[in-house]
Amino acid sequence: MLAVAEMYVKGVSTRDAEAVMREFGIESLSSTQVSRASKLLDEELEAWRGRPPWRDQVSHSRHALRENAPQRRGA
């Protein structure tokens, strides 16, 4: 699925997607299958875009502060 997601992001055509999937041992990939995968990825992307932006930023900021904070002894 990661390969399909990457092809989706890069705007790969159905024909090119079929060629890539053949490299992974998948002999046939219909345009319907590509469309379904694209629809699922569209839904996931919209859900990600609609998430609260602070949720991930707070977590990463806190982690970054811990990594970069000066070491205090006896605190």
PDB file of N, H, CA, C and O in Angstrom:
ATOM      1  N   MET A   1       0.831  -1.199   0.000  1.00  0.00           N
ATOM      2  CA  MET A   1       0.000   0.000   0.000  1.00  0.00           C
ATOM      3  C   MET A   1       0.868   1.252   0.000  1.00  0.00           C
ATOM      4  O   MET A   1       0.469   2.283  -0.541  1.00  0.00           O
ATOM      5  N   LEU A   2       2.050   1.170   0.601  1.00  0.00           N
ATOM      6  H   LEU A   2       2.375   0.332   1.040  1.00  0.00           H
ATOM      7  CA  LEU A   2       2.935   2.331   0.623  1.00  0.00           C
ATOM      8  C   LEU A   2       3.348   2.724  -0.789  1.00  0.00           C
ATOM      9  O   LEU A   2       3.433   3.910  -1.109  1.00  0.00           O
ATOM     10  N   ALA A   3       3.605   1.732  -1.630  1.00  0.00           N
ATOM     11  H   ALA A   3       3.536   0.769  -1.370  1.00  0.00           H
ATOM     12  CA  ALA A   3       3.966   2.030  -3.018  1.00  0.00           C
ATOM     13  C   ALA A   3       2.821   2.726  -3.725  1.00  0.00           C
ATOM     14  O   ALA A   3       3.042   3.661  -4.495  1.00  0.00           O
ATOM     15  N   VAL A   4       1.592   2.277  -3.471  1.00  0.00           N
ATOM     16  H   VAL A   4       1.413   1.518  -2.846  1.00  0.00           H
ATOM     17  CA  VAL A   4       0.421   2.912  -4.081  1.00  0.00           C
ATOM     18  C   VAL A   4       0.291   4.343  -3.580  1.00  0.00           C
ATOM     19  O   VAL A   4      -0.011   5.246  -4.360  1.00  0.00           O
ATOM     20  N   ALA A   5       0.515   4.559  -2.284  1.00  0.00           N
ATOM     21  H   ALA A   5       0.760   3.825  -1.651  1.00  0.00           H
ATOM     22  CA  ALA A   5       0.426   5.910  -1.717  1.00  0.00           C
ATOM     23  C   ALA A   5       1.462   6.830  -2.345  1.00  0.00           C
ATOM     24  O   ALA A   5       1.158   7.979  -2.666  1.00  0.00           O
ATOM     25  N   GLU A   6       2.671   6.341  -2.521  1.00  0.00           N
ATOM     26  H   GLU A   6       2.918   5.408  -2.260  1.00  0.00           H
ATOM     27  CA  GLU A   6       3.716   7.167  -3.128  1.00  0.00           C
ATOM     28  C   GLU A   6       3.382   7.499  -4.577  1.00  0.00           C
ATOM     29  O   GLU A   6       3.591   8.627  -5.024  1.00  0.00           O
ATOM     30  N   MET A   7       2.869   6.524  -5.304  1.00  0.00           N
ATOM     31  H   MET A   7       2.699   5.607  -4.941  1.00  0.00           H
ATOM     32  CA  MET A   7       2.480   6.785  -6.692  1.00  0.00           C
ATOM     33  C   MET A   7       1.350   7.810  -6.743  1.00  0.00           C
ATOM     34  O   MET A   7       1.326   8.673  -7.621  1.00  0.00           O
ATOM     35  N   TYR A   8       0.426   7.710  -5.808  1.00  0.00           N
ATOM     36  H   TYR A   8       0.446   7.009  -5.095  1.00  0.00           H
ATOM     37  CA  TYR A   8      -0.699   8.652  -5.732  1.00  0.00           C
ATOM     38  C   TYR A   8      -0.184  10.074  -5.522  1.00  0.00           C
ATOM     39  O   TYR A   8      -0.600  11.005  -6.212  1.00  0.00           O
ATOM     40  N   VAL A   9       0.715  10.228  -4.570  1.00  0.00           N
ATOM     41  H   VAL A   9       1.052   9.473  -4.008  1.00  0.00           H
ATOM     42  CA  VAL A   9       1.268  11.551  -4.262  1.00  0.00           C
ATOM     43  C   VAL A   9       1.992  12.129  -5.469  1.00  0.00           C
ATOM     44  O   VAL A   9       1.928  13.332  -5.721  1.00  0.00           O
ATOM     45  N   LYS A  10       2.675  11.273  -6.210  1.00  0.00           N
ATOM     46  H   LYS A  10       2.727  10.296  -6.005  1.00  0.00           H
ATOM     47  CA  LYS A  10       3.438  11.735  -7.366  1.00  0.00           C
ATOM     48  C   LYS A  10       2.589  11.872  -8.622  1.00  0.00           C
ATOM     49  O   LYS A  10       3.074  12.337  -9.654  1.00  0.00           O
ATOM     50  N   GLY A  11       1.314  11.468  -8.540  1.00  0.00           N
ATOM     51  H   GLY A  11       0.919  11.091  -7.701  1.00  0.00           H
ATOM     52  CA  GLY A  11       0.420  11.609  -9.686  1.00  0.00           C
ATOM     53  C   GLY A  11       0.700  10.632 -10.809  1.00  0.00           C
ATOM     54  O   GLY A  11       0.530  10.962 -11.982  1.00  0.00           O
ATOM     55  N   VAL A  12       1.131   9.429 -10.452  1.00  0.00           N
ATOM     56  H   VAL A  12       1.270   9.161  -9.499  1.00  0.00           H
ATOM     57  CA  VAL A  12       1.457   8.413 -11.452  1.00  0.00           C
ATOM     58  C   VAL A  12       0.175   7.930 -12.132  1.00  0.00           C
ATOM     59  O   VAL A  12      -0.850   7.741 -11.477  1.00  0.00           O
ATOM     60  N   SER A  13       0.241   7.735 -13.433  1.00  0.00           N
ATOM     61  H   SER A  13       1.074   7.888 -13.965  1.00  0.00           H
ATOM     62  CA  SER A  13      -0.921   7.257 -14.191  1.00  0.00           C
ATOM     63  C   SER A  13      -1.208   5.795 -13.862  1.00  0.00           C
ATOM     64  O   SER A  13      -0.356   5.091 -13.320  1.00  0.00           O
ATOM     65  N   THR A  14      -2.412   5.351 -14.196  1.00  0.00           N
ATOM     66  H   THR A  14      -3.104   5.923 -14.636  1.00  0.00           H
ATOM     67  CA  THR A  14      -2.798   3.957 -13.962  1.00  0.00           C
ATOM     68  C   THR A  14      -1.855   3.009 -14.687  1.00  0.00           C
ATOM     69  O   THR A  14      -1.451   1.990 -14.127  1.00  0.00           O
ATOM     70  N   ARG A  15      -1.504   3.328 -15.914  1.00  0.00           N
ATOM     71  H   ARG A  15      -1.832   4.155 -16.369  1.00  0.00           H
ATOM     72  CA  ARG A  15      -0.604   2.466 -16.690  1.00  0.00           C
ATOM     73  C   ARG A  15       0.759   2.362 -16.005  1.00  0.00           C
ATOM     74  O   ARG A  15       1.318   1.270 -15.898  1.00  0.00           O
ATOM     75  N   ASP A  16       1.289   3.487 -15.546  1.00  0.00           N
ATOM     76  H   ASP A  16       0.835   4.373 -15.633  1.00  0.00           H
ATOM     77  CA  ASP A  16       2.576   3.450 -14.852  1.00  0.00           C
ATOM     78  C   ASP A  16       2.461   2.713 -13.519  1.00  0.00           C
ATOM     79  O   ASP A  16       3.385   2.010 -13.110  1.00  0.00           O
ATOM     80  N   ALA A  17       1.321   2.878 -12.844  1.00  0.00           N
ATOM     81  H   ALA A  17       0.570   3.450 -13.176  1.00  0.00           H
ATOM     82  CA  ALA A  17       1.100   2.172 -11.580  1.00  0.00           C
ATOM     83  C   ALA A  17       1.102   0.666 -11.816  1.00  0.00           C
ATOM     84  O   ALA A  17       1.661  -0.087 -11.017  1.00  0.00           O
ATOM     85  N   GLU A  18       0.488   0.226 -12.898  1.00  0.00           N
ATOM     86  H   GLU A  18       0.034   0.837 -13.546  1.00  0.00           H
ATOM     87  CA  GLU A  18       0.481  -1.201 -13.227  1.00  0.00           C
ATOM     88  C   GLU A  18       1.901  -1.717 -13.416  1.00  0.00           C
ATOM     89  O   GLU A  18       2.234  -2.807 -12.952  1.00  0.00           O
ATOM     90  N   ALA A  19       2.732  -0.945 -14.089  1.00  0.00           N
ATOM     91  H   ALA A  19       2.462  -0.060 -14.466  1.00  0.00           H
ATOM     92  CA  ALA A  19       4.122  -1.360 -14.323  1.00  0.00           C
ATOM     93  C   ALA A  19       4.878  -1.484 -13.004  1.00  0.00           C
ATOM     94  O   ALA A  19       5.634  -2.435 -12.807  1.00  0.00           O
ATOM     95  N   VAL A  20       4.678  -0.537 -12.111  1.00  0.00           N
ATOM     96  H   VAL A  20       4.064   0.236 -12.271  1.00  0.00           H
ATOM     97  CA  VAL A  20       5.355  -0.583 -10.811  1.00  0.00           C
ATOM     98  C   VAL A  20       4.874  -1.787 -10.009  1.00  0.00           C
ATOM     99  O   VAL A  20       5.683  -2.489  -9.402  1.00  0.00           O
ATOM    100  N   MET A  21       3.576  -2.030 -10.000  1.00  0.00           N
ATOM    101  H   MET A  21       2.919  -1.460 -10.493  1.00  0.00           H
ATOM    102  CA  MET A  21       3.039  -3.141  -9.223  1.00  0.00           C
ATOM    103  C   MET A  21       3.511  -4.483  -9.774  1.00  0.00           C
ATOM    104  O   MET A  21       3.674  -5.435  -9.011  1.00  0.00           O
ATOM    105  N   ARG A  22       3.732  -4.575 -11.087  1.00  0.00           N
ATOM    106  H   ARG A  22       3.599  -3.801 -11.707  1.00  0.00           H
ATOM    107  CA  ARG A  22       4.290  -5.801 -11.663  1.00  0.00           C
ATOM    108  C   ARG A  22       5.665  -6.092 -11.063  1.00  0.00           C
ATOM    109  O   ARG A  22       6.040  -7.249 -10.878  1.00  0.00           O
ATOM    110  N   GLU A  23       6.408  -5.033 -10.765  1.00  0.00           N
ATOM    111  H   GLU A  23       6.104  -4.092 -10.916  1.00  0.00           H
ATOM    112  CA  GLU A  23       7.722  -5.201 -10.134  1.00  0.00           C
ATOM    113  C   GLU A  23       7.590  -5.847  -8.750  1.00  0.00           C
ATOM    114  O   GLU A  23       8.515  -6.507  -8.279  1.00  0.00           O
ATOM    115  N   PHE A  24       6.444  -5.653  -8.108  1.00  0.00           N
ATOM    116  H   PHE A  24       5.692  -5.117  -8.491  1.00  0.00           H
ATOM    117  CA  PHE A  24       6.187  -6.247  -6.797  1.00  0.00           C
ATOM    118  C   PHE A  24       5.510  -7.607  -6.904  1.00  0.00           C
ATOM    119  O   PHE A  24       5.127  -8.193  -5.891  1.00  0.00           O
ATOM    120  N   GLY A  25       5.361  -8.113  -8.130  1.00  0.00           N
ATOM    121  H   GLY A  25       5.672  -7.637  -8.953  1.00  0.00           H
ATOM    122  CA  GLY A  25       4.770  -9.426  -8.332  1.00  0.00           C
ATOM    123  C   GLY A  25       3.265  -9.416  -8.506  1.00  0.00           C
ATOM    124  O   GLY A  25       2.648 -10.479  -8.564  1.00  0.00           O
ATOM    125  N   ILE A  26       2.661  -8.245  -8.591  1.00  0.00           N
ATOM    126  H   ILE A  26       3.162  -7.381  -8.544  1.00  0.00           H
ATOM    127  CA  ILE A  26       1.223  -8.150  -8.830  1.00  0.00           C
ATOM    128  C   ILE A  26       1.041  -8.034 -10.328  1.00  0.00           C
ATOM    129  O   ILE A  26       1.407  -7.025 -10.932  1.00  0.00           O
ATOM    130  N   GLU A  27       0.469  -9.077 -10.930  1.00  0.00           N
ATOM    131  H   GLU A  27       0.171  -9.896 -10.440  1.00  0.00           H
ATOM    132  CA  GLU A  27       0.400  -9.153 -12.385  1.00  0.00           C
ATOM    133  C   GLU A  27      -0.619  -8.224 -13.010  1.00  0.00           C
ATOM    134  O   GLU A  27      -0.406  -7.726 -14.115  1.00  0.00           O
ATOM    135  N   SER A  28      -1.717  -7.985 -12.323  1.00  0.00           N
ATOM    136  H   SER A  28      -1.889  -8.390 -11.425  1.00  0.00           H
ATOM    137  CA  SER A  28      -2.715  -7.103 -12.924  1.00  0.00           C
ATOM    138  C   SER A  28      -3.234  -6.125 -11.879  1.00  0.00           C
ATOM    139  O   SER A  28      -3.409  -6.465 -10.709  1.00  0.00           O
ATOM    140  N   LEU A  29      -3.469  -4.932 -12.325  1.00  0.00           N
ATOM    141  H   LEU A  29      -3.327  -4.655 -13.276  1.00  0.00           H
ATOM    142  CA  LEU A  29      -3.995  -3.874 -11.472  1.00  0.00           C
ATOM    143  C   LEU A  29      -4.972  -3.097 -12.333  1.00  0.00           C
ATOM    144  O   LEU A  29      -4.577  -2.403 -13.270  1.00  0.00           O
ATOM    145  N   SER A  30      -6.234  -3.219 -12.011  1.00  0.00           N
ATOM    146  H   SER A  30      -6.554  -3.783 -11.250  1.00  0.00           H
ATOM    147  CA  SER A  30      -7.245  -2.565 -12.842  1.00  0.00           C
ATOM    148  C   SER A  30      -7.357  -1.090 -12.495  1.00  0.00           C
ATOM    149  O   SER A  30      -6.944  -0.652 -11.421  1.00  0.00           O
ATOM    150  N   SER A  31      -7.917  -0.344 -13.414  1.00  0.00           N
ATOM    151  H   SER A  31      -8.252  -0.700 -14.286  1.00  0.00           H
ATOM    152  CA  SER A  31      -8.136   1.075 -13.152  1.00  0.00           C
ATOM    153  C   SER A  31      -9.107   1.247 -11.989  1.00  0.00           C
ATOM    154  O   SER A  31      -9.029   2.231 -11.253  1.00  0.00           O
ATOM    155  N   THR A  32     -10.020   0.294 -11.820  1.00  0.00           N
ATOM    156  H   THR A  32     -10.084  -0.505 -12.418  1.00  0.00           H
ATOM    157  CA  THR A  32     -10.955   0.340 -10.687  1.00  0.00           C
ATOM    158  C   THR A  32     -10.208   0.201  -9.366  1.00  0.00           C
ATOM    159  O   THR A  32     -10.511   0.905  -8.403  1.00  0.00           O
ATOM    160  N   GLN A  33      -9.238  -0.699  -9.318  1.00  0.00           N
ATOM    161  H   GLN A  33      -8.992  -1.271 -10.100  1.00  0.00           H
ATOM    162  CA  GLN A  33      -8.448  -0.875  -8.100  1.00  0.00           C
ATOM    163  C   GLN A  33      -7.637   0.378  -7.790  1.00  0.00           C
ATOM    164  O   GLN A  33      -7.540   0.791  -6.634  1.00  0.00           O
ATOM    165  N   VAL A  34      -7.063   0.972  -8.812  1.00  0.00           N
ATOM    166  H   VAL A  34      -7.142   0.636  -9.751  1.00  0.00           H
ATOM    167  CA  VAL A  34      -6.300   2.206  -8.614  1.00  0.00           C
ATOM    168  C   VAL A  34      -7.229   3.309  -8.124  1.00  0.00           C
ATOM    169  O   VAL A  34      -6.867   4.073  -7.230  1.00  0.00           O
ATOM    170  N   SER A  35      -8.422   3.397  -8.703  1.00  0.00           N
ATOM    171  H   SER A  35      -8.716   2.776  -9.430  1.00  0.00           H
ATOM    172  CA  SER A  35      -9.393   4.413  -8.288  1.00  0.00           C
ATOM    173  C   SER A  35      -9.818   4.219  -6.841  1.00  0.00           C
ATOM    174  O   SER A  35      -9.935   5.187  -6.089  1.00  0.00           O
ATOM    175  N   ARG A  36     -10.050   2.971  -6.450  1.00  0.00           N
ATOM    176  H   ARG A  36      -9.955   2.185  -7.060  1.00  0.00           H
ATOM    177  CA  ARG A  36     -10.428   2.686  -5.054  1.00  0.00           C
ATOM    178  C   ARG A  36      -9.316   3.095  -4.101  1.00  0.00           C
ATOM    179  O   ARG A  36      -9.566   3.724  -3.073  1.00  0.00           O
ATOM    180  N   ALA A  37      -8.086   2.734  -4.449  1.00  0.00           N
ATOM    181  H   ALA A  37      -7.883   2.222  -5.284  1.00  0.00           H
ATOM    182  CA  ALA A  37      -6.951   3.098  -3.599  1.00  0.00           C
ATOM    183  C   ALA A  37      -6.818   4.611  -3.517  1.00  0.00           C
ATOM    184  O   ALA A  37      -6.544   5.154  -2.447  1.00  0.00           O
ATOM    185  N   SER A  38      -7.010   5.291  -4.634  1.00  0.00           N
ATOM    186  H   SER A  38      -7.233   4.849  -5.503  1.00  0.00           H
ATOM    187  CA  SER A  38      -6.931   6.753  -4.648  1.00  0.00           C
ATOM    188  C   SER A  38      -8.011   7.365  -3.772  1.00  0.00           C
ATOM    189  O   SER A  38      -7.765   8.337  -3.058  1.00  0.00           O
ATOM    190  N   LYS A  39      -9.208   6.795  -3.828  1.00  0.00           N
ATOM    191  H   LYS A  39      -9.408   6.005  -4.408  1.00  0.00           H
ATOM    192  CA  LYS A  39     -10.315   7.304  -3.006  1.00  0.00           C
ATOM    193  C   LYS A  39      -9.994   7.144  -1.524  1.00  0.00           C
ATOM    194  O   LYS A  39     -10.210   8.064  -0.735  1.00  0.00           O
ATOM    195  N   LEU A  40      -9.478   5.977  -1.147  1.00  0.00           N
ATOM    196  H   LEU A  40      -9.302   5.230  -1.788  1.00  0.00           H
ATOM    197  CA  LEU A  40      -9.103   5.758   0.249  1.00  0.00           C
ATOM    198  C   LEU A  40      -8.021   6.733   0.688  1.00  0.00           C
ATOM    199  O   LEU A  40      -8.068   7.268   1.796  1.00  0.00           O
ATOM    200  N   LEU A  41      -7.053   6.960  -0.180  1.00  0.00           N
ATOM    201  H   LEU A  41      -7.014   6.526  -1.080  1.00  0.00           H
ATOM    202  CA  LEU A  41      -5.984   7.895   0.154  1.00  0.00           C
ATOM    203  C   LEU A  41      -6.507   9.321   0.253  1.00  0.00           C
ATOM    204  O   LEU A  41      -6.060  10.083   1.111  1.00  0.00           O
ATOM    205  N   ASP A  42      -7.452   9.694  -0.615  1.00  0.00           N
ATOM    206  H   ASP A  42      -7.815   9.075  -1.312  1.00  0.00           H
ATOM    207  CA  ASP A  42      -8.085  11.014  -0.518  1.00  0.00           C
ATOM    208  C   ASP A  42      -8.757  11.186   0.838  1.00  0.00           C
ATOM    209  O   ASP A  42      -8.626  12.231   1.476  1.00  0.00           O
ATOM    210  N   GLU A  43      -9.483  10.148   1.277  1.00  0.00           N
ATOM    211  H   GLU A  43      -9.590   9.299   0.758  1.00  0.00           H
ATOM    212  CA  GLU A  43     -10.176  10.209   2.563  1.00  0.00           C
ATOM    213  C   GLU A  43      -9.191  10.329   3.717  1.00  0.00           C
ATOM    214  O   GLU A  43      -9.409  11.108   4.645  1.00  0.00           O
ATOM    215  N   GLU A  44      -8.113   9.564   3.662  1.00  0.00           N
ATOM    216  H   GLU A  44      -7.936   8.931   2.909  1.00  0.00           H
ATOM    217  CA  GLU A  44      -7.095   9.637   4.709  1.00  0.00           C
ATOM    218  C   GLU A  44      -6.434  11.015   4.748  1.00  0.00           C
ATOM    219  O   GLU A  44      -6.192  11.569   5.820  1.00  0.00           O
ATOM    220  N   LEU A  45      -6.148  11.553   3.574  1.00  0.00           N
ATOM    221  H   LEU A  45      -6.345  11.103   2.703  1.00  0.00           H
ATOM    222  CA  LEU A  45      -5.524  12.872   3.501  1.00  0.00           C
ATOM    223  C   LEU A  45      -6.444  13.943   4.073  1.00  0.00           C
ATOM    224  O   LEU A  45      -5.992  14.819   4.810  1.00  0.00           O
ATOM    225  N   GLU A  46      -7.725  13.879   3.742  1.00  0.00           N
ATOM    226  H   GLU A  46      -8.092  13.167   3.144  1.00  0.00           H
ATOM    227  CA  GLU A  46      -8.685  14.851   4.276  1.00  0.00           C
ATOM    228  C   GLU A  46      -8.804  14.730   5.791  1.00  0.00           C
ATOM    229  O   GLU A  46      -8.892  15.742   6.486  1.00  0.00           O
ATOM    230  N   ALA A  47      -8.807  13.509   6.307  1.00  0.00           N
ATOM    231  H   ALA A  47      -8.735  12.687   5.742  1.00  0.00           H
ATOM    232  CA  ALA A  47      -8.861  13.311   7.759  1.00  0.00           C
ATOM    233  C   ALA A  47      -7.616  13.898   8.412  1.00  0.00           C
ATOM    234  O   ALA A  47      -7.707  14.528   9.466  1.00  0.00           O
ATOM    235  N   TRP A  48      -6.463  13.699   7.799  1.00  0.00           N
ATOM    236  H   TRP A  48      -6.389  13.188   6.943  1.00  0.00           H
ATOM    237  CA  TRP A  48      -5.215  14.235   8.341  1.00  0.00           C
ATOM    238  C   TRP A  48      -5.229  15.757   8.311  1.00  0.00           C
ATOM    239  O   TRP A  48      -4.806  16.408   9.267  1.00  0.00           O
ATOM    240  N   ARG A  49      -5.715  16.318   7.215  1.00  0.00           N
ATOM    241  H   ARG A  49      -6.059  15.789   6.439  1.00  0.00           H
ATOM    242  CA  ARG A  49      -5.788  17.776   7.112  1.00  0.00           C
ATOM    243  C   ARG A  49      -6.764  18.369   8.121  1.00  0.00           C
ATOM    244  O   ARG A  49      -6.584  19.506   8.557  1.00  0.00           O
ATOM    245  N   GLY A  50      -7.795  17.614   8.498  1.00  0.00           N
ATOM    246  H   GLY A  50      -7.941  16.690   8.144  1.00  0.00           H
ATOM    247  CA  GLY A  50      -8.807  18.118   9.414  1.00  0.00           C
ATOM    248  C   GLY A  50      -8.476  17.917  10.883  1.00  0.00           C
ATOM    249  O   GLY A  50      -9.251  18.330  11.746  1.00  0.00           O
ATOM    250  N   ARG A  51      -7.344  17.293  11.188  1.00  0.00           N
ATOM    251  H   ARG A  51      -6.715  16.957  10.487  1.00  0.00           H
ATOM    252  CA  ARG A  51      -6.991  17.042  12.588  1.00  0.00           C
ATOM    253  C   ARG A  51      -6.598  18.346  13.268  1.00  0.00           C
ATOM    254  O   ARG A  51      -6.213  19.302  12.594  1.00  0.00           O
ATOM    255  N   PRO A  52      -6.690  18.397  14.579  1.00  0.00           N
ATOM    256  CA  PRO A  52      -6.230  19.603  15.277  1.00  0.00           C
ATOM    257  C   PRO A  52      -4.724  19.778  15.051  1.00  0.00           C
ATOM    258  O   PRO A  52      -3.958  18.859  15.339  1.00  0.00           O
ATOM    259  N   PRO A  53      -4.293  20.904  14.554  1.00  0.00           N
ATOM    260  CA  PRO A  53      -2.868  21.071  14.234  1.00  0.00           C
ATOM    261  C   PRO A  53      -1.969  21.034  15.457  1.00  0.00           C
ATOM    262  O   PRO A  53      -0.800  20.665  15.352  1.00  0.00           O
ATOM    263  N   TRP A  54      -2.484  21.403  16.593  1.00  0.00           N
ATOM    264  H   TRP A  54      -3.434  21.703  16.678  1.00  0.00           H
ATOM    265  CA  TRP A  54      -1.657  21.445  17.793  1.00  0.00           C
ATOM    266  C   TRP A  54      -1.365  20.065  18.346  1.00  0.00           C
ATOM    267  O   TRP A  54      -0.402  19.901  19.094  1.00  0.00           O
ATOM    268  N   ARG A  55      -2.168  19.065  18.001  1.00  0.00           N
ATOM    269  H   ARG A  55      -2.951  19.198  17.393  1.00  0.00           H
ATOM    270  CA  ARG A  55      -2.009  17.744  18.603  1.00  0.00           C
ATOM    271  C   ARG A  55      -0.601  17.192  18.386  1.00  0.00           C
ATOM    272  O   ARG A  55       0.052  16.764  19.337  1.00  0.00           O
ATOM    273  N   ASP A  56      -0.140  17.202  17.153  1.00  0.00           N
ATOM    274  H   ASP A  56      -0.671  17.550  16.380  1.00  0.00           H
ATOM    275  CA  ASP A  56       1.187  16.668  16.863  1.00  0.00           C
ATOM    276  C   ASP A  56       2.278  17.654  17.233  1.00  0.00           C
ATOM    277  O   ASP A  56       3.345  17.247  17.693  1.00  0.00           O
ATOM    278  N   GLN A  57       2.033  18.928  17.044  1.00  0.00           N
ATOM    279  H   GLN A  57       1.166  19.257  16.670  1.00  0.00           H
ATOM    280  CA  GLN A  57       3.056  19.932  17.309  1.00  0.00           C
ATOM    281  C   GLN A  57       3.435  19.971  18.780  1.00  0.00           C
ATOM    282  O   GLN A  57       4.615  20.092  19.108  1.00  0.00           O
ATOM    283  N   VAL A  58       2.468  19.872  19.659  1.00  0.00           N
ATOM    284  H   VAL A  58       1.509  19.774  19.392  1.00  0.00           H
ATOM    285  CA  VAL A  58       2.763  19.906  21.087  1.00  0.00           C
ATOM    286  C   VAL A  58       3.637  18.729  21.462  1.00  0.00           C
ATOM    287  O   VAL A  58       4.612  18.884  22.197  1.00  0.00           O
ATOM    288  N   SER A  59       3.300  17.570  20.970  1.00  0.00           N
ATOM    289  H   SER A  59       2.508  17.444  20.373  1.00  0.00           H
ATOM    290  CA  SER A  59       4.076  16.382  21.277  1.00  0.00           C
ATOM    291  C   SER A  59       5.511  16.527  20.783  1.00  0.00           C
ATOM    292  O   SER A  59       6.452  16.227  21.518  1.00  0.00           O
ATOM    293  N   HIS A  60       5.683  16.982  19.549  1.00  0.00           N
ATOM    294  H   HIS A  60       4.919  17.226  18.953  1.00  0.00           H
ATOM    295  CA  HIS A  60       7.027  17.109  18.993  1.00  0.00           C
ATOM    296  C   HIS A  60       7.797  18.251  19.640  1.00  0.00           C
ATOM    297  O   HIS A  60       9.006  18.137  19.836  1.00  0.00           O
ATOM    298  N   SER A  61       7.134  19.337  19.972  1.00  0.00           N
ATOM    299  H   SER A  61       6.151  19.429  19.813  1.00  0.00           H
ATOM    300  CA  SER A  61       7.813  20.458  20.616  1.00  0.00           C
ATOM    301  C   SER A  61       8.332  20.041  21.977  1.00  0.00           C
ATOM    302  O   SER A  61       9.462  20.364  22.344  1.00  0.00           O
ATOM    303  N   ARG A  62       7.514  19.331  22.720  1.00  0.00           N
ATOM    304  H   ARG A  62       6.596  19.069  22.422  1.00  0.00           H
ATOM    305  CA  ARG A  62       7.922  18.894  24.051  1.00  0.00           C
ATOM    306  C   ARG A  62       9.129  17.975  23.934  1.00  0.00           C
ATOM    307  O   ARG A  62      10.073  18.081  24.717  1.00  0.00           O
ATOM    308  N   HIS A  63       9.100  17.086  22.971  1.00  0.00           N
ATOM    309  H   HIS A  63       8.334  17.000  22.335  1.00  0.00           H
ATOM    310  CA  HIS A  63      10.215  16.170  22.771  1.00  0.00           C
ATOM    311  C   HIS A  63      11.479  16.946  22.390  1.00  0.00           C
ATOM    312  O   HIS A  63      12.565  16.658  22.894  1.00  0.00           O
ATOM    313  N   ALA A  64      11.334  17.923  21.505  1.00  0.00           N
ATOM    314  H   ALA A  64      10.453  18.157  21.095  1.00  0.00           H
ATOM    315  CA  ALA A  64      12.490  18.710  21.075  1.00  0.00           C
ATOM    316  C   ALA A  64      13.067  19.496  22.245  1.00  0.00           C
ATOM    317  O   ALA A  64      14.286  19.617  22.367  1.00  0.00           O
ATOM    318  N   LEU A  65      12.216  20.023  23.094  1.00  0.00           N
ATOM    319  H   LEU A  65      11.226  19.925  22.995  1.00  0.00           H
ATOM    320  CA  LEU A  65      12.712  20.764  24.249  1.00  0.00           C
ATOM    321  C   LEU A  65      13.508  19.855  25.167  1.00  0.00           C
ATOM    322  O   LEU A  65      14.540  20.259  25.704  1.00  0.00           O
ATOM    323  N   ARG A  66      13.045  18.657  25.345  1.00  0.00           N
ATOM    324  H   ARG A  66      12.207  18.329  24.909  1.00  0.00           H
ATOM    325  CA  ARG A  66      13.783  17.723  26.193  1.00  0.00           C
ATOM    326  C   ARG A  66      15.142  17.389  25.587  1.00  0.00           C
ATOM    327  O   ARG A  66      16.146  17.326  26.296  1.00  0.00           O
ATOM    328  N   GLU A  67      15.168  17.178  24.288  1.00  0.00           N
ATOM    329  H   GLU A  67      14.353  17.229  23.712  1.00  0.00           H
ATOM    330  CA  GLU A  67      16.435  16.830  23.647  1.00  0.00           C
ATOM    331  C   GLU A  67      17.436  17.975  23.716  1.00  0.00           C
ATOM    332  O   GLU A  67      18.625  17.746  23.942  1.00  0.00           O
ATOM    333  N   ASN A  68      16.969  19.203  23.523  1.00  0.00           N
ATOM    334  H   ASN A  68      16.003  19.389  23.339  1.00  0.00           H
ATOM    335  CA  ASN A  68      17.869  20.343  23.412  1.00  0.00           C
ATOM    336  C   ASN A  68      18.049  21.108  24.716  1.00  0.00           C
ATOM    337  O   ASN A  68      18.821  22.065  24.765  1.00  0.00           O
ATOM    338  N   ALA A  69      17.366  20.713  25.749  1.00  0.00           N
ATOM    339  H   ALA A  69      16.739  19.936  25.709  1.00  0.00           H
ATOM    340  CA  ALA A  69      17.448  21.453  27.012  1.00  0.00           C
ATOM    341  C   ALA A  69      18.819  21.255  27.640  1.00  0.00           C
ATOM    342  O   ALA A  69      19.388  20.164  27.585  1.00  0.00           O
ATOM    343  N   PRO A  70      19.349  22.330  28.241  1.00  0.00           N
ATOM    344  CA  PRO A  70      20.634  22.179  28.926  1.00  0.00           C
ATOM    345  C   PRO A  70      20.467  21.260  30.140  1.00  0.00           C
ATOM    346  O   PRO A  70      19.417  21.245  30.782  1.00  0.00           O
ATOM    347  N   GLN A  71      21.483  20.522  30.430  1.00  0.00           N
ATOM    348  H   GLN A  71      22.336  20.534  29.908  1.00  0.00           H
ATOM    349  CA  GLN A  71      21.449  19.624  31.578  1.00  0.00           C
ATOM    350  C   GLN A  71      21.702  20.424  32.848  1.00  0.00           C
ATOM    351  O   GLN A  71      22.712  21.119  32.957  1.00  0.00           O
ATOM    352  N   ARG A  72      20.793  20.329  33.800  1.00  0.00           N
ATOM    353  H   ARG A  72      19.972  19.764  33.711  1.00  0.00           H
ATOM    354  CA  ARG A  72      20.993  21.000  35.089  1.00  0.00           C
ATOM    355  C   ARG A  72      21.213  19.931  36.147  1.00  0.00           C
ATOM    356  O   ARG A  72      20.465  18.957  36.231  1.00  0.00           O
ATOM    357  N   ARG A  73      22.212  20.118  36.922  1.00  0.00           N
ATOM    358  H   ARG A  73      22.820  20.909  36.854  1.00  0.00           H
ATOM    359  CA  ARG A  73      22.493  19.149  37.985  1.00  0.00           C
ATOM    360  C   ARG A  73      21.780  19.581  39.259  1.00  0.00           C
ATOM    361  O   ARG A  73      21.728  20.764  39.595  1.00  0.00           O
ATOM    362  N   GLY A  74      21.249  18.622  39.936  1.00  0.00           N
ATOM    363  H   GLY A  74      21.291  17.661  39.662  1.00  0.00           H
ATOM    364  CA  GLY A  74      20.585  18.887  41.205  1.00  0.00           C
ATOM    365  C   GLY A  74      19.193  19.463  41.066  1.00  0.00           C
ATOM    366  O   GLY A  74      18.619  19.926  42.052  1.00  0.00           O
ATOM    367  N   ALA A  75      18.640  19.446  39.879  1.00  0.00           N
ATOM    368  H   ALA A  75      19.106  19.070  39.078  1.00  0.00           H
ATOM    369  CA  ALA A  75      17.300  20.007  39.686  1.00  0.00           C
ATOM    370  C   ALA A  75      16.251  18.970  39.952  1.00  0.00           C
ATOM    371  O   ALA A  75      15.059  19.256  39.841  1.00  0.00           O
TER     372      ALA A  75
END
